[in-house]
Amino acid sequence: MTASTRGASLRQTQWQPHVLALNAPPAYRQWLTADGSLTAKLKAHSDTFRVQCLHQTTARCLTDEAAAIGMHRPGRVWEREVLLRCDNTPAVFAHTVVPMSATATDWPLFSALGERSLGTTLFGDPQVRRGVLEFARLREGHPLAQRARKALKLEQGLDGPQELILYARRCLYRRRQGTLLVTEVFLPSVLELKLITTNRS
Ligand SMILES: C=C(O[C@@H]1C=C(C(=O)O)C=C[C@H]1O)C(=O)O
């Protein structure tokens, strides 16, 4: 890596309200801007869909997400990270944070999700308010890029795809007094998915 690309990769990841600002390939754009539940979309593009929960624990939130969830400075949150698998291939690395100030009344189903999709609890609940999507091309050193690559490395037993360009989106959800920030990092295999028609010939 040259000094110039090192400087570029270390440039702070900017979360944008406009997907075109990323210069992402159209194939990624259609996933980044997909409306509704990502779980539902992934299920429509695979025979088998699974949520692999990597962990759900307390952690310190990332510096670029504190303000988004209403925290004055990065602090402890509930953190959930999963791989969304289509036909057992990881398609999305997802990272969700909830401030510790949130109560079980705010997010009654979050703590016991396990390998059930978070989406099924968000999109079915009339009390949940969904914010606007933000988009980013994750710089190489961004923690979520590193964690996604690490999850893939565990999957592929390789050094991990170093030159992987990762596009992500994030969305803030509100319910009662609670906030919850979902960040979805789209892995290259998502581009291989094909819509499965219902009337299979
Ligand atoms: C928000 C959704 O939930 C999905 C499921 C997640 C989980 O189970 O942790 C995380 C991110 C999402 O891609 C959705 O389906 O749109």
Ligand as a Chemical Component Dictionary entry (heavy atoms), coordinates in Angstrom:
data_LIG
# 
_chem_comp.id                   LIG 
_chem_comp.type                 NON-POLYMER 
_chem_comp.pdbx_formal_charge   0 
_chem_comp.three_letter_code    LIG 
# 
loop_
_chem_comp_atom.comp_id 
_chem_comp_atom.atom_id 
_chem_comp_atom.alt_atom_id 
_chem_comp_atom.type_symbol 
_chem_comp_atom.charge 
_chem_comp_atom.model_Cartn_x 
_chem_comp_atom.model_Cartn_y 
_chem_comp_atom.model_Cartn_z 
_chem_comp_atom.pdbx_ordinal 
LIG C1  C1  C 0 -33.205 -4.454 10.216 1  
LIG C2  C2  C 0 -33.290 -5.690 9.763  2  
LIG O1  O1  O 0 -32.769 -6.742 10.487 3  
LIG C3  C3  C 0 -31.696 -7.444 9.916  4  
LIG C4  C4  C 0 -31.301 -8.415 10.938 5  
LIG C5  C5  C 0 -30.323 -8.095 11.856 6  
LIG C6  C6  C 0 -30.090 -8.950 13.072 7  
LIG O2  O2  O 0 -30.778 -9.994 13.228 8  
LIG O3  O3  O 0 -29.234 -8.546 13.882 9  
LIG C7  C7  C 0 -29.521 -6.967 11.658 10 
LIG C8  C8  C 0 -29.653 -6.189 10.545 11 
LIG C9  C9  C 0 -30.677 -6.408 9.544  12 
LIG O4  O4  O 0 -30.168 -6.609 8.269  13 
LIG C10 C10 C 0 -33.945 -6.009 8.483  14 
LIG O5  O5  O 0 -34.269 -7.195 8.238  15 
LIG O6  O6  O 0 -34.160 -5.047 7.693  16 
# 
loop_
_chem_comp_bond.comp_id 
_chem_comp_bond.atom_id_1 
_chem_comp_bond.atom_id_2 
_chem_comp_bond.value_order 
_chem_comp_bond.pdbx_ordinal 
LIG C1  C2  DOUB 1  
LIG C2  O1  SING 2  
LIG C2  C10 SING 3  
LIG O1  C3  SING 4  
LIG C3  C4  SING 5  
LIG C3  C9  SING 6  
LIG C4  C5  DOUB 7  
LIG C5  C6  SING 8  
LIG C5  C7  SING 9  
LIG C6  O2  DOUB 10 
LIG C6  O3  SING 11 
LIG C7  C8  DOUB 12 
LIG C8  C9  SING 13 
LIG C9  O4  SING 14 
LIG C10 O5  DOUB 15 
LIG C10 O6  SING 16 
# 
